[in-house]
Amino acid sequence: MQRAGGAAGSALGALMGLGVSKQHIPEYEEQVRAGRFLLIAHGHASEVECARVALECGGVGELTVHSGGFT
């Protein structure tokens, strides 16, 4: 299990390159280590908005939209 936690930590550290703000990464790492899911939807603003609406309608526990990272 320790190896999985380390892999999760390094993978989540790469989220900064996707535009995820540094302040959110420790919380995401903690949630993944606790067995929860992290979903990343990447696309144009209208596609991200569509994903946001679908997730909210589905009763997602927490939803944060980050922007930036890619050019």
N, C-alpha and C positions, 0 to 999 in steps of 0.2 A: 504493500500500500504506500509506503513512503515514496517509492519511485513515481507512482501515479501523481502524488501531491506535488512533487518537484516538476514533473512534466506539465501539470496544470498551471503551476506558478509561472514557468517560463513562457508557456503559450499565452497566458493572460497578460504577461508583460509586453508581449507583442501587440496588444490591443492599442497601445499608444499610437502605433503606426496607422491604425484604422481611424484615428480621430477621437478615440475615447480619452476623456480627460483623466489625468493622473490621479485626481482625488477619488475617482470611482473604482480604480483597479483593485485596491486592497479589499473592498467590500465584495467585488465580483469573485476574487480568489477565495475568500472565506465561504461564499455561497456555493461555489463549485466543489470545494473540499467537503462541504456538508452534504453533497449529493444532489444539489439543485441543478437546474439547467441554465445555460447561458445561450441565448439565441441572438445571432447577429444577422440583421437584414441590411444588405447593401444595395444601393441603387440610386436612381434619380429621386429628387425630392418627392415627386408624385407617387413613386413606387414605395418609398419609405413611409409616406403618409398612409397609403393603402394597407401596408403591413401593420402600422400602428393601430389603425382603426380595427382591423381584424383581430389583433391581439387583445385590445381593450374589450371588444365584444365577447371574446372568449373567456374573459375573466382572469387575465394574466395578473400575477401577484405584484410585480413591479415593472415599470416600463420607463426607460430613459432613452431619449433620442439624442445621439451625438452627431456632430457634423464635422467635416474636415478630414484630413489625412491623405486623401487621394487628389490628384490633380487631373 
